[in-house]
Amino acid sequence: MEEEAKRLNDRFNKLKFEFTDISKKNEQVLGENQRLEDQLREEKFLTQEAEEMRNILTQKKIELESLLQESESKMEEQEEQYQSLQGEKDKVVKNLQILEEQLEEEGEANHKLATDKSAAENKIKSLEEQMTLSEDHISKVGVATSLFNS
């Protein structure tokens, strides 16, 4: 009986040790489980924040792409407008050159006309002087003839 009591006592101590060891392991597992649950909650929170940030960034990306398309469209319109204005400028410059050439030709023509006018006026003056001289001469001849006839 004593042997049986000792064997039971040893078995009890062994079971007590195993129970204590299992209890410690159970506490460790429960602690680990709690840590993992906390980590899971934190990761869910971070995932939710990351998802919200992804949604915000997706929306921002869409807005920026839209803005980029608008900018590209405006840039193309401005490029077309620039090309049109450049064409108009070239036409105006060409017309200006033509007008300057015409103005120069007209200036030369005006100068020639002024020279011709001056020459014609000089010729008229010369002819008037000759007429005056001729009239004087005729008048003198008329006086001389009337004196001679009388």
BAKOL-678765 format. One record per residue (C-alpha): residue number from 1; residue in three letters; chain; x, y, z. Coordinates in pm, 1 decimal, padded with zeros to 6 digits. Layout:
% BAKOL-678765
+-----+-----+----+----------+----------+----------+
|   i |  aa | ch |       c1 |       c2 |       c3 |
+-----+-----+----+----------+----------+----------+
| NUM | ALA |  A |        X |        Y |        Z |
...
+-----+-----+----+----------+----------+----------+
***
This chain:
% BAKOL-678765
+-----+-----+----+----------+----------+----------+
|   i |  aa | ch |       c1 |       c2 |       c3 |
+-----+-----+----+----------+----------+----------+
|   1 | MET |  A |  00000.0 |  00000.0 |  00000.0 |
|   2 | GLU |  A |  00271.5 |  00229.3 |  00072.7 |
|   3 | GLU |  A |  00409.8 |  00151.5 | -00263.9 |
|   4 | GLU |  A |  00075.7 |  00216.9 | -00416.1 |
|   5 | ALA |  A |  00053.5 |  00546.1 | -00226.2 |
|   6 | LYS |  A |  00401.6 |  00637.9 | -00341.4 |
|   7 | ARG |  A |  00317.9 |  00543.5 | -00697.1 |
|   8 | LEU |  A | -00002.9 |  00741.0 | -00680.3 |
|   9 | ASN |  A |  00183.4 |  01031.4 | -00521.0 |
|  10 | ASP |  A |  00446.5 |  01017.5 | -00798.3 |
|  11 | ARG |  A |  00170.6 |  00992.8 | -01055.7 |
|  12 | PHE |  A | -00007.3 |  01286.2 | -00886.6 |
|  13 | ASN |  A |  00312.0 |  01494.1 | -00884.0 |
|  14 | LYS |  A |  00376.4 |  01403.1 | -01248.2 |
|  15 | LEU |  A |  00020.1 |  01492.9 | -01344.5 |
|  16 | LYS |  A |  00043.6 |  01811.8 | -01136.8 |
|  17 | PHE |  A |  00367.6 |  01900.7 | -01318.0 |
|  18 | GLU |  A |  00209.4 |  01820.6 | -01656.5 |
|  19 | PHE |  A | -00100.0 |  02022.0 | -01561.6 |
|  20 | THR |  A |  00117.3 |  02317.4 | -01459.1 |
|  21 | ASP |  A |  00317.5 |  02281.5 | -01778.8 |
|  22 | ILE |  A | -00002.3 |  02254.7 | -01989.4 |
|  23 | SER |  A | -00148.8 |  02553.1 | -01802.3 |
|  24 | LYS |  A |  00162.2 |  02759.9 | -01879.7 |
|  25 | LYS |  A |  00151.3 |  02648.1 | -02242.1 |
|  26 | ASN |  A | -00222.2 |  02724.9 | -02250.5 |
|  27 | GLU |  A | -00151.7 |  03074.4 | -02111.0 |
|  28 | GLN |  A |  00122.5 |  03119.1 | -02370.7 |
|  29 | VAL |  A | -00111.8 |  03003.2 | -02646.3 |
|  30 | LEU |  A | -00389.0 |  03233.0 | -02514.2 |
|  31 | GLY |  A | -00136.0 |  03519.4 | -02498.2 |
|  32 | GLU |  A | -00016.4 |  03439.7 | -02848.4 |
|  33 | ASN |  A | -00377.8 |  03413.8 | -02961.9 |
|  34 | GLN |  A | -00451.4 |  03756.0 | -02806.1 |
|  35 | ARG |  A | -00139.0 |  03901.7 | -02968.5 |
|  36 | LEU |  A | -00240.5 |  03756.8 | -03306.0 |
|  37 | GLU |  A | -00595.5 |  03891.9 | -03263.6 |
|  38 | ASP |  A | -00453.3 |  04234.4 | -03179.6 |
|  39 | GLN |  A | -00219.5 |  04211.2 | -03478.4 |
|  40 | LEU |  A | -00510.4 |  04100.1 | -03697.6 |
|  41 | ARG |  A | -00721.0 |  04397.1 | -03578.0 |
|  42 | GLU |  A | -00430.1 |  04632.2 | -03645.3 |
|  43 | GLU |  A | -00370.8 |  04479.1 | -03988.7 |
|  44 | LYS |  A | -00744.4 |  04505.7 | -04066.9 |
|  45 | PHE |  A | -00732.4 |  04870.8 | -03959.7 |
|  46 | LEU |  A | -00421.0 |  04930.8 | -04169.1 |
|  47 | THR |  A | -00578.0 |  04743.0 | -04459.8 |
|  48 | GLN |  A | -00890.8 |  04956.4 | -04428.0 |
|  49 | GLU |  A | -00678.2 |  05272.8 | -04419.1 |
|  50 | ALA |  A | -00477.0 |  05147.5 | -04717.3 |
|  51 | GLU |  A | -00802.1 |  05072.8 | -04903.4 |
|  52 | GLU |  A | -00932.5 |  05421.2 | -04826.7 |
|  53 | MET |  A | -00601.6 |  05570.4 | -04939.3 |
|  54 | ARG |  A | -00613.1 |  05356.0 | -05255.3 |
|  55 | ASN |  A | -00966.5 |  05483.6 | -05325.6 |
|  56 | ILE |  A | -00853.7 |  05843.2 | -05267.1 |
|  57 | LEU |  A | -00549.4 |  05791.3 | -05489.3 |
|  58 | THR |  A | -00762.7 |  05624.5 | -05757.5 |
|  59 | GLN |  A | -01000.3 |  05922.0 | -05751.5 |
|  60 | LYS |  A | -00705.3 |  06162.4 | -05761.0 |
|  61 | LYS |  A | -00556.1 |  05965.3 | -06052.6 |
|  62 | ILE |  A | -00886.7 |  05992.2 | -06241.3 |
|  63 | GLU |  A | -00900.3 |  06367.1 | -06170.8 |
|  64 | LEU |  A | -00538.7 |  06412.8 | -06283.6 |
|  65 | GLU |  A | -00596.0 |  06207.8 | -06599.2 |
|  66 | SER |  A | -00901.2 |  06420.7 | -06674.7 |
|  67 | LEU |  A | -00699.0 |  06735.9 | -06610.6 |
|  68 | LEU |  A | -00421.9 |  06601.9 | -06833.3 |
|  69 | GLN |  A | -00670.0 |  06531.2 | -07113.8 |
|  70 | GLU |  A | -00813.2 |  06882.4 | -07079.3 |
|  71 | SER |  A | -00462.5 |  07030.0 | -07081.5 |
|  72 | GLU |  A | -00364.8 |  06827.1 | -07387.8 |
|  73 | SER |  A | -00685.7 |  06932.4 | -07562.4 |
|  74 | LYS |  A | -00626.1 |  07298.2 | -07477.2 |
|  75 | MET |  A | -00265.7 |  07266.2 | -07587.6 |
|  76 | GLU |  A | -00376.1 |  07119.4 | -07922.4 |
|  77 | GLU |  A | -00629.7 |  07401.6 | -07963.8 |
|  78 | GLN |  A | -00364.3 |  07659.3 | -07879.8 |
|  79 | GLU |  A | -00122.6 |  07494.7 | -08123.1 |
|  80 | GLU |  A | -00387.5 |  07510.9 | -08397.0 |
|  81 | GLN |  A | -00462.1 |  07871.4 | -08304.6 |
|  82 | TYR |  A | -00090.3 |  07949.6 | -08309.2 |
|  83 | GLN |  A | -00054.6 |  07788.9 | -08653.0 |
|  84 | SER |  A | -00355.5 |  07986.9 | -08777.5 |
|  85 | LEU |  A | -00216.6 |  08311.0 | -08633.7 |
|  86 | GLN |  A |  00124.5 |  08232.1 | -08780.0 |
|  87 | GLY |  A | -00039.0 |  08183.4 | -09121.8 |
|  88 | GLU |  A | -00226.5 |  08511.5 | -09084.4 |
|  89 | LYS |  A |  00094.7 |  08684.8 | -08976.3 |
|  90 | ASP |  A |  00275.7 |  08549.6 | -09281.4 |
|  91 | LYS |  A | -00006.1 |  08679.4 | -09505.2 |
|  92 | VAL |  A |  00004.0 |  09021.1 | -09336.5 |
|  93 | VAL |  A |  00383.9 |  09037.7 | -09371.7 |
|  94 | LYS |  A |  00356.3 |  08941.7 | -09739.6 |
|  95 | ASN |  A |  00081.5 |  09201.5 | -09795.1 |
|  96 | LEU |  A |  00291.7 |  09459.4 | -09611.4 |
|  97 | GLN |  A |  00585.9 |  09385.1 | -09838.9 |
|  98 | ILE |  A |  00362.0 |  09417.5 | -10144.3 |
|  99 | LEU |  A |  00221.3 |  09746.1 | -10013.6 |
| 100 | GLU |  A |  00571.1 |  09875.1 | -09938.1 |
| 101 | GLU |  A |  00676.9 |  09784.3 | -10292.2 |
| 102 | GLN |  A |  00366.1 |  09955.2 | -10431.8 |
| 103 | LEU |  A |  00433.1 |  10258.4 | -10213.7 |
| 104 | GLU |  A |  00790.6 |  10271.4 | -10335.4 |
| 105 | GLU |  A |  00671.8 |  10240.2 | -10697.2 |
| 106 | GLU |  A |  00412.5 |  10512.4 | -10637.5 |
| 107 | GLY |  A |  00681.0 |  10729.0 | -10477.6 |
| 108 | GLU |  A |  00902.1 |  10678.5 | -10779.6 |
| 109 | ALA |  A |  00605.2 |  10751.3 | -11009.3 |
| 110 | ASN |  A |  00521.4 |  11064.9 | -10804.9 |
| 111 | HIS |  A |  00884.5 |  11173.3 | -10827.5 |
| 112 | LYS |  A |  00880.6 |  11116.1 | -11205.4 |
| 113 | LEU |  A |  00551.1 |  11307.3 | -11231.5 |
| 114 | ALA |  A |  00694.5 |  11590.8 | -11022.5 |
| 115 | THR |  A |  01002.4 |  11595.4 | -11244.7 |
| 116 | ASP |  A |  00782.1 |  11585.1 | -11558.0 |
| 117 | LYS |  A |  00558.3 |  11858.8 | -11412.0 |
| 118 | SER |  A |  00858.9 |  12073.5 | -11332.4 |
| 119 | ALA |  A |  00995.7 |  12018.8 | -11682.9 |
| 120 | ALA |  A |  00652.3 |  12095.8 | -11835.0 |
| 121 | GLU |  A |  00617.5 |  12409.4 | -11619.8 |
| 122 | ASN |  A |  00964.9 |  12519.6 | -11727.3 |
| 123 | LYS |  A |  00871.8 |  12453.5 | -12090.0 |
| 124 | ILE |  A |  00542.4 |  12647.1 | -12046.1 |
| 125 | LYS |  A |  00732.7 |  12933.3 | -11886.2 |
| 126 | SER |  A |  00983.6 |  12925.8 | -12169.3 |
| 127 | LEU |  A |  00700.6 |  12920.3 | -12425.4 |
| 128 | GLU |  A |  00522.5 |  13204.5 | -12242.7 |
| 129 | GLU |  A |  00845.2 |  13404.0 | -12249.4 |
| 130 | GLN |  A |  00882.8 |  13330.2 | -12619.2 |
| 131 | MET |  A |  00517.4 |  13430.1 | -12673.0 |
| 132 | THR |  A |  00574.1 |  13751.2 | -12483.4 |
| 133 | LEU |  A |  00883.1 |  13820.0 | -12691.2 |
| 134 | SER |  A |  00691.7 |  13730.8 | -13007.6 |
| 135 | GLU |  A |  00401.0 |  13954.4 | -12904.1 |
| 136 | ASP |  A |  00645.2 |  14237.6 | -12832.8 |
| 137 | HIS |  A |  00811.1 |  14176.8 | -13162.2 |
| 138 | ILE |  A |  00473.5 |  14166.0 | -13343.5 |
| 139 | SER |  A |  00367.7 |  14479.7 | -13166.7 |
| 140 | LYS |  A |  00691.4 |  14650.1 | -13264.9 |
| 141 | VAL |  A |  00653.6 |  14528.1 | -13621.6 |
| 142 | GLY |  A |  00289.9 |  14649.2 | -13619.2 |
| 143 | VAL |  A |  00398.1 |  14992.4 | -13495.6 |
| 144 | ALA |  A |  00678.0 |  15004.4 | -13749.3 |
| 145 | THR |  A |  00441.7 |  14898.3 | -14026.6 |
| 146 | SER |  A |  00185.8 |  15158.1 | -13929.9 |
| 147 | LEU |  A |  00458.8 |  15420.2 | -13924.1 |
| 148 | PHE |  A |  00585.9 |  15300.0 | -14249.8 |
| 149 | ASN |  A |  00237.0 |  15304.1 | -14404.6 |
| 150 | SER |  A |  00163.7 |  15648.3 | -14288.7 |
+-----+-----+----+----------+----------+----------+
***
